[in-house]
């Protein structure tokens, strides 16, 4: 992988379980690091739910290998947050992450 291919800045967020004063748990996203990556749009698909159409955007991010990223982490990119759905660690020089984001509703 060439360093010039990693031309986008992304922020990695991991879920942290915290507890309220009465003991009930909640999940908060904690920023881990900002890294260079390659971003590639894979698809936009529409899912019809109730009375609205939902557009789900799928992106693939390629970055240098990391062992700490897992499913359900978030990736911040272009003022949006994408949920990690799959990790491909089959190549030793890169980590390929497939993510999804609910971008907008076509009708309200």
Secondary structure, DSSP 8 states (H G I E B T S, - for coil): --GGG--EEEEEEEEEEEE-TTS-EEEEEEEEEEEEEEEEEEEEEEEEETTEEEEEEEEEEEES--SS--TT-EEEETTEEEEEEEEE--STT-EEEEEEEEEEES--
